[in-house]
Amino acid sequence: MSGSGGPAPGGAGASGGGAGPSSGAGSSRGGGAEPSPGRAGPSSSAAALGLITWDRTAPSGGNTYNAELVTALRASGTDVVVHALPGPWPDPGAADLDALAAALAAHRASVVDGIVGCAAPDQVAAAVRAGRSVVLLVHMPLATERGLDPAARTRRDRAERRGVRAATAVVATSATAAADLARRHGLGTVHVARPGVRPAAPAGGTAGTGGPPHLLALAALTPTKDQLTLVAALARVADRPWTAALVGPDDADPGYAAAVRAAVDAGGLTGRVAVPGPATGPALAAQWARADLLVLPSRAETFGLVVLEALARGVPALVGAGTGAVEALRLGAGDRGLPGAAVPPGDPAALAATLRNWLDSADLRGRWRAAALAAREGLPTWAGTAAAVREVLDPPGPADPPPPAGPPPVRDAGRR
């Protein structure tokens, strides 16, 4: 699930891409955030809700979701204690698993990021047997990250299957992801808690500046986010005026990041395509301010939080067809139509054709922009996300039976 910001207004950084893991100790999430504010401390109470994640802090959609969820839960009156666990999740060692077991034991109920919980099915099962409520929040299935060798993919898939089946409940970040998890692991129920988005000022873009249209890709440089397909597509429309920025962490898969930069050079796009690494604060705000179109060509997305972030700024988006990012884009559909389009993932010719149509047609650019601006008022909120999670944690009981007809029965004061 791609996303650009953290809990602070204006965003905490450029997208780290989806919340799924990479083949190494890190992940395309760009690192797990300690959902600010606060970590677990000596005053932690078993009555508080535990939010258990990993300790990496590079910006990403999954990390943004966790941070915003904590903020919204606390705003609604829920006491939350965050455990940001170190370790090479989702490939933990024995000490990492022990730390998770201790965090689970510290609370009667915990929400556990799938990057941690789905990699530790025995600890999840033991906590549930001990009477703890363990809700797994799955940002992206562990086995869907591109670049995994077959053995690692199988190992992660099996661990995740055991974990989600052992958990008290499973939450996905979109209906698309929930259906995939249910099918993948034979689950009867997967709850949905879609991300929200903070209101933002409309991006000015390049209109009125005299500059060419500017494209923004906001995701970690990983095979799953597939910037190589985007670079190949841009090379096919090099005869049109445009600029582009591929912004996001480049340390999750350094070899892939190097390949992206090499492709930019080989395609003669140096000077037109910037690959600056992650951006935070004012640098990120400046990237959004210039954007005329978000391009998210991911091979897999559970939702695509960055699409909501674009729509909040009136920026239309191109997303991968068949991914959860389409669900995010459709949330912006209204009387003015869809604020963008979906293209087949991994197909540079199809992506180039769509980009060419957009670049060549001022009318199409105007219609997509108008649809994105119109979508700003109806986007989901983080308060809604928190409410969906609270309902999983504390589902409503059966309705009270209607009162009996006639006068109420008289209780004998001598009987209890």
C-alpha positions as CSV (number, residue, x, y, z in Angstrom):
1,M,0.0,0.0,0.0
2,S,1.7,3.1,-1.2
3,G,1.6,6.4,0.7
4,S,3.6,9.5,1.0
5,G,3.2,11.0,4.4
6,G,3.3,10.4,8.1
7,P,1.0,11.6,10.8
8,A,2.2,15.2,10.8
9,P,0.4,17.7,8.6
10,G,2.1,18.0,5.3
11,G,3.3,14.4,5.3
12,A,6.3,12.7,6.9
13,G,8.0,11.6,3.7
14,A,7.9,10.2,0.2
15,S,6.2,6.9,-0.3
16,G,8.0,3.8,0.7
17,G,5.7,1.8,-1.5
18,G,3.5,-1.0,-0.4
19,A,3.5,-2.5,3.0
20,G,4.8,-5.8,1.8
21,P,8.3,-7.2,2.5
22,S,11.3,-7.4,0.2
23,S,13.6,-10.4,-0.2
24,G,16.1,-9.0,2.4
25,A,15.9,-7.9,5.9
26,G,14.1,-4.8,4.9
27,S,11.0,-4.2,2.9
28,S,9.6,-2.1,0.1
29,R,7.6,-0.3,2.8
30,G,10.9,1.5,3.3
31,G,10.8,0.6,7.0
32,G,8.2,0.3,9.8
33,A,7.3,3.4,11.6
34,E,6.9,3.8,15.3
35,P,3.4,5.3,15.0
36,S,4.0,8.6,16.7
37,P,3.3,9.6,19.3
38,G,4.8,7.2,21.9
39,R,6.3,3.9,22.4
40,A,5.7,1.3,25.0
41,G,7.1,2.2,28.4
42,P,7.2,1.1,32.0
43,S,3.8,2.6,32.6
44,S,2.1,0.5,29.9
45,S,-1.2,-1.0,31.0
46,A,-2.6,-4.3,30.0
47,A,-5.9,-2.5,29.5
48,A,-4.4,-0.4,26.7
49,L,-4.6,-1.6,23.2
50,G,-1.2,-2.7,21.8
51,L,-0.1,-1.7,18.4
52,I,2.8,-3.9,17.4
53,T,4.9,-3.2,14.3
54,W,8.6,-3.1,13.4
55,D,11.0,-0.3,14.1
56,R,12.0,1.0,10.7
57,T,11.0,4.6,10.0
58,A,11.5,5.3,6.3
59,P,8.2,6.7,4.9
60,S,5.7,4.3,3.4
61,G,2.0,3.7,3.0
62,G,1.9,1.0,5.6
63,N,3.8,3.1,8.1
64,T,1.6,6.1,7.4
65,Y,-1.5,4.0,8.0
66,N,-0.2,2.7,11.3
67,A,0.7,6.2,12.5
68,E,-2.6,7.7,11.5
69,L,-4.5,4.8,13.0
70,V,-2.8,5.3,16.3
71,T,-3.5,9.1,16.2
72,A,-7.2,8.6,15.3
73,L,-7.7,5.9,17.9
74,R,-6.2,8.1,20.6
75,A,-8.3,11.0,19.5
76,S,-11.4,8.8,19.9
77,G,-10.5,8.0,23.5
78,T,-8.7,4.6,23.0
79,D,-5.5,4.2,25.0
80,V,-2.8,2.8,22.6
81,V,0.7,1.6,23.5
82,V,3.0,1.2,20.5
83,H,5.6,-1.6,20.4
84,A,8.1,-0.9,17.5
85,L,10.1,-4.1,17.4
86,P,13.6,-4.3,16.0
87,G,14.6,-7.2,13.9
88,P,14.8,-8.3,10.3
89,W,11.1,-8.7,9.8
90,P,9.5,-10.6,8.1
91,D,12.5,-13.0,8.6
92,P,12.8,-12.8,12.4
93,G,15.3,-14.6,14.7
94,A,14.6,-16.2,18.0
95,A,15.2,-13.1,20.0
96,D,12.8,-11.1,17.7
97,L,10.1,-13.7,18.2
98,D,10.6,-13.6,22.0
99,A,10.2,-9.8,21.9
100,L,6.9,-10.2,20.0
101,A,5.6,-12.8,22.5
102,A,6.4,-10.4,25.3
103,A,4.6,-7.5,23.6
104,L,1.5,-9.7,23.0
105,A,1.5,-10.8,26.6
106,A,1.5,-7.2,27.8
107,H,-2.0,-6.5,26.5
108,R,-5.4,-8.1,26.5
109,A,-5.8,-7.0,22.9
110,S,-3.3,-6.1,20.2
111,V,-3.4,-5.0,16.6
112,V,-0.3,-6.5,15.0
113,D,1.1,-5.3,11.7
114,G,1.2,-8.2,9.2
115,I,4.9,-7.7,8.5
116,V,5.5,-8.9,12.1
117,G,2.5,-11.1,13.0
118,C,2.2,-13.0,9.7
119,A,5.9,-14.0,10.1
120,A,5.3,-15.4,13.6
121,P,2.3,-17.8,13.6
122,D,3.4,-19.7,16.7
123,Q,3.6,-16.6,18.8
124,V,0.2,-15.4,17.5
125,A,-1.4,-18.8,18.2
126,A,0.1,-19.0,21.7
127,A,-1.2,-15.5,22.6
128,V,-4.7,-16.4,21.4
129,R,-4.6,-19.7,23.4
130,A,-3.6,-17.6,26.5
131,G,-6.8,-15.5,26.1
132,R,-5.3,-12.5,24.3
133,S,-7.1,-10.9,21.3
134,V,-4.8,-10.7,18.4
135,V,-5.9,-8.7,15.3
136,L,-3.6,-9.0,12.3
137,L,-3.5,-5.9,10.1
138,V,-2.3,-7.1,6.7
139,H,-1.0,-4.3,4.6
140,M,0.3,-6.7,1.9
141,P,0.6,-10.5,1.8
142,L,4.2,-11.5,2.6
143,A,4.6,-13.6,-0.5
144,T,3.5,-11.0,-3.1
145,E,6.7,-9.0,-3.1
146,R,8.5,-9.4,-6.4
147,G,12.1,-10.7,-6.4
148,L,11.6,-13.4,-3.8
149,D,13.2,-16.8,-4.6
150,P,10.6,-19.7,-4.7
151,A,11.7,-21.1,-1.3
152,A,11.3,-17.8,0.5
153,R,8.0,-17.2,-1.2
154,T,6.7,-20.6,-0.1
155,R,8.0,-20.2,3.4
156,R,6.4,-16.8,3.9
157,D,3.1,-17.9,2.4
158,R,2.9,-20.9,4.7
159,A,3.8,-18.8,7.8
160,E,1.2,-16.2,6.8
161,R,-1.5,-18.8,6.3
162,R,-0.9,-20.2,9.8
163,G,-0.8,-16.8,11.3
164,V,-4.1,-15.4,9.8
165,R,-5.8,-18.7,10.7
166,A,-4.6,-18.5,14.3
167,A,-5.5,-14.8,14.8
168,T,-8.6,-13.6,16.5
169,A,-9.4,-11.5,13.5
170,V,-7.8,-10.3,10.3
171,V,-8.1,-6.8,8.9
172,A,-7.2,-5.8,5.3
173,T,-6.8,-2.2,4.0
174,S,-9.2,-2.6,1.0
175,A,-12.0,-4.8,-0.2
176,T,-9.7,-5.9,-3.0
177,A,-7.1,-7.1,-0.5
178,A,-9.7,-8.7,1.8
179,A,-11.0,-10.8,-1.1
180,D,-7.4,-11.8,-2.0
181,L,-6.5,-12.8,1.5
182,A,-9.7,-14.9,1.9
183,R,-9.0,-16.7,-1.3
184,R,-5.3,-17.1,-0.7
185,H,-5.7,-18.6,2.8
186,G,-9.2,-20.0,2.9
187,L,-10.6,-17.5,5.4
188,G,-14.3,-17.1,6.0
189,T,-14.1,-13.4,7.2
190,V,-11.6,-10.7,6.5
191,H,-12.5,-7.3,7.8
192,V,-11.9,-4.1,5.8
193,A,-10.5,-0.8,7.3
194,R,-9.7,1.4,4.4
195,P,-7.1,4.2,4.8
196,G,-8.2,7.8,5.2
197,V,-6.5,10.9,4.1
198,R,-5.8,14.3,5.6
199,P,-7.2,17.4,3.8
200,A,-4.7,19.2,1.7
201,A,-4.5,22.3,-0.4
202,P,-4.9,21.8,-4.2
203,A,-1.6,21.3,-6.0
204,G,-0.9,24.2,-8.4
205,G,0.8,21.9,-11.0
206,T,2.5,23.5,-13.9
207,A,-0.6,25.3,-15.3
208,G,0.2,28.9,-15.7
209,T,4.0,28.4,-15.2
210,G,4.8,28.0,-18.8
211,G,6.6,24.7,-18.0
212,P,5.7,21.2,-19.4
213,P,3.4,18.8,-17.6
214,H,5.1,17.2,-14.6
215,L,4.6,13.6,-13.6
216,L,5.2,12.3,-10.1
217,A,5.9,8.7,-9.1
218,L,5.9,8.4,-5.3
219,A,7.0,4.9,-4.2
220,A,10.1,3.0,-3.0
221,L,12.3,1.9,-5.9
222,T,11.5,-1.8,-5.9
223,P,10.5,-4.3,-8.5
224,T,6.9,-4.4,-7.1
225,K,6.5,-0.6,-7.7
226,D,8.0,-1.2,-11.2
227,Q,9.6,2.1,-12.0
228,L,11.5,0.4,-14.8
229,T,8.3,0.0,-16.7
230,L,7.6,3.7,-16.2
231,V,11.0,4.7,-17.4
232,A,10.5,2.5,-20.5
233,A,7.2,4.2,-21.2
234,L,8.7,7.7,-20.7
235,A,11.4,6.9,-23.3
236,R,8.6,6.1,-25.8
237,V,7.1,9.6,-25.3
238,A,10.4,11.5,-25.2
239,D,9.2,13.5,-28.2
240,R,6.5,15.2,-26.1
241,P,7.2,17.9,-23.6
242,W,7.1,16.7,-19.9
243,T,9.3,16.3,-16.8
244,A,9.1,13.6,-14.2
245,A,10.3,12.8,-10.7
246,L,10.6,9.2,-9.3
247,V,10.6,10.0,-5.6
248,G,11.0,7.4,-2.8
249,P,13.4,5.4,-0.7
250,D,16.1,3.7,-2.7
251,D,17.6,1.5,0.0
252,A,15.1,-1.3,0.1
253,D,16.6,-2.8,-3.1
254,P,19.7,-0.9,-3.9
255,G,20.4,-3.0,-7.0
256,Y,17.0,-2.2,-8.4
257,A,17.4,1.5,-7.6
258,A,20.7,1.5,-9.5
259,A,19.0,-0.2,-12.5
260,V,16.3,2.5,-12.5
261,R,18.9,5.3,-12.6
262,A,20.9,3.4,-15.3
263,A,17.7,3.1,-17.4
264,V,17.1,6.8,-17.1
265,D,20.6,7.5,-18.4
266,A,20.4,4.8,-21.2
267,G,17.1,6.2,-22.4
268,G,18.5,9.7,-22.8
269,L,16.2,11.0,-20.1
270,T,18.8,12.6,-17.8
271,G,17.7,16.1,-17.0
272,R,14.0,15.2,-17.6
273,V,13.6,12.4,-15.1
274,A,14.8,13.1,-11.5
275,V,15.4,10.2,-9.1
276,P,16.2,12.1,-5.9
277,G,15.5,9.4,-3.3
278,P,13.0,10.0,-0.5
279,A,11.6,13.4,0.2
280,T,10.1,14.7,3.4
281,G,8.7,18.0,4.8
282,P,9.1,21.0,2.4
283,A,10.8,18.9,-0.2
284,L,7.8,16.5,-0.4
285,A,5.4,19.5,-0.4
286,A,7.3,20.9,-3.3
287,Q,7.0,17.7,-5.2
288,W,3.2,17.6,-4.7
289,A,2.9,21.3,-5.6
290,R,4.5,20.7,-9.1
291,A,2.5,17.5,-9.8
292,D,0.0,17.4,-12.7
293,L,-0.3,13.6,-12.7
294,L,0.5,10.8,-10.2
295,V,1.8,7.6,-11.9
296,L,1.7,4.4,-9.8
297,P,2.5,1.5,-12.2
298,S,2.8,-1.1,-9.4
299,R,2.6,-4.8,-10.2
300,A,0.8,-5.2,-6.9
301,E,-1.0,-2.9,-4.5
302,T,-3.4,-3.7,-1.7
303,F,-4.9,-0.2,-1.9
304,G,-2.6,2.7,-2.9
305,L,-2.8,5.3,-0.1
306,V,-0.8,7.7,-2.3
307,V,-3.7,7.8,-4.7
308,L,-5.9,9.3,-2.0
309,E,-3.1,11.7,-1.1
310,A,-3.1,12.8,-4.8
311,L,-6.8,13.2,-5.0
312,A,-6.8,15.2,-1.8
313,R,-4.6,17.7,-3.7
314,G,-6.7,17.5,-6.9
315,V,-4.1,15.5,-8.7
316,P,-5.4,12.7,-11.0
317,A,-3.6,9.3,-11.1
318,L,-2.6,6.5,-13.4
319,V,-2.6,3.1,-11.6
320,G,-2.0,-0.5,-12.3
321,A,-5.1,-2.3,-13.6
322,G,-6.2,-5.2,-11.4
323,T,-4.5,-3.8,-8.3
324,G,-6.0,-2.4,-5.1
325,A,-5.0,1.1,-6.4
326,V,-8.0,0.9,-8.7
327,E,-10.2,0.7,-5.7
328,A,-8.6,3.9,-4.3
329,L,-9.0,5.7,-7.6
330,R,-12.7,4.8,-7.8
331,L,-13.3,6.4,-4.5
332,G,-12.7,9.6,-6.4
333,A,-15.2,8.9,-9.1
334,G,-18.2,11.2,-9.3
335,D,-20.3,13.2,-11.7
336,R,-17.2,14.3,-13.5
337,G,-16.0,10.8,-14.1
338,L,-12.9,8.9,-13.0
339,P,-9.9,11.1,-12.0
340,G,-7.4,9.1,-14.0
341,A,-7.1,5.7,-15.5
342,A,-5.9,2.1,-15.0
343,V,-3.3,0.5,-17.3
344,P,-2.0,-3.1,-17.5
345,P,0.9,-3.5,-15.1
346,G,4.3,-4.3,-16.7
347,D,3.2,-3.0,-20.1
348,P,5.4,0.0,-21.1
349,A,3.6,0.3,-24.5
350,A,0.2,0.6,-22.9
351,L,1.4,3.0,-20.3
352,A,3.1,5.1,-23.0
353,A,-0.1,5.2,-25.1
354,T,-2.1,6.5,-22.1
355,L,0.6,9.0,-21.2
356,R,0.7,10.2,-24.9
357,N,-3.1,10.7,-25.0
358,W,-2.9,12.7,-21.7
359,L,0.0,14.8,-22.9
360,D,-1.6,15.5,-26.3
361,S,-5.1,16.4,-25.1
362,A,-5.6,19.5,-23.1
363,D,-9.3,18.5,-22.9
364,L,-8.4,15.1,-21.3
365,R,-6.0,16.8,-18.8
366,G,-8.7,19.2,-17.9
367,R,-11.3,16.6,-17.4
368,W,-9.1,14.4,-15.2
369,R,-8.0,17.5,-13.2
370,A,-11.7,18.6,-12.7
371,A,-12.6,15.1,-11.5
372,A,-9.8,15.0,-9.1
373,L,-10.6,18.4,-7.7
374,A,-14.3,17.4,-7.3
375,A,-13.2,14.3,-5.4
376,R,-11.5,16.2,-2.6
377,E,-14.6,16.7,-0.5
378,G,-15.8,13.1,-0.3
379,L,-12.6,11.2,0.5
380,P,-12.5,8.8,3.5
381,T,-11.1,10.0,6.8
382,W,-8.7,8.4,9.4
383,A,-11.5,8.7,12.0
384,G,-13.5,6.3,9.8
385,T,-10.5,3.9,9.6
386,A,-10.2,4.0,13.4
387,A,-14.0,3.3,13.8
388,A,-13.7,0.3,11.5
389,V,-10.8,-1.1,13.5
390,R,-12.6,-0.5,16.8
391,E,-15.6,-2.4,15.5
392,V,-13.3,-5.4,14.9
393,L,-11.9,-5.1,18.4
394,D,-15.3,-4.7,20.0
395,P,-18.0,-6.0,17.7
396,P,-21.5,-5.0,18.6
397,G,-23.4,-7.7,20.5
398,P,-26.9,-8.9,19.6
399,A,-29.7,-6.4,19.9
400,D,-31.4,-6.3,23.3
401,P,-34.7,-8.2,23.3
402,P,-37.9,-6.1,23.4
403,P,-39.3,-5.5,26.8
404,P,-42.1,-7.9,27.8
405,A,-45.7,-6.6,27.5
406,G,-47.5,-5.5,30.7
407,P,-46.1,-4.3,34.0
408,P,-42.5,-5.2,34.9
409,P,-42.1,-8.3,37.1
410,V,-41.7,-7.7,40.8
411,R,-38.3,-8.9,42.2
412,D,-38.5,-10.4,45.7
413,A,-36.2,-8.2,47.8
414,G,-35.3,-11.2,49.9
415,R,-33.9,-13.1,46.9
416,R,-30.9,-12.4,44.9
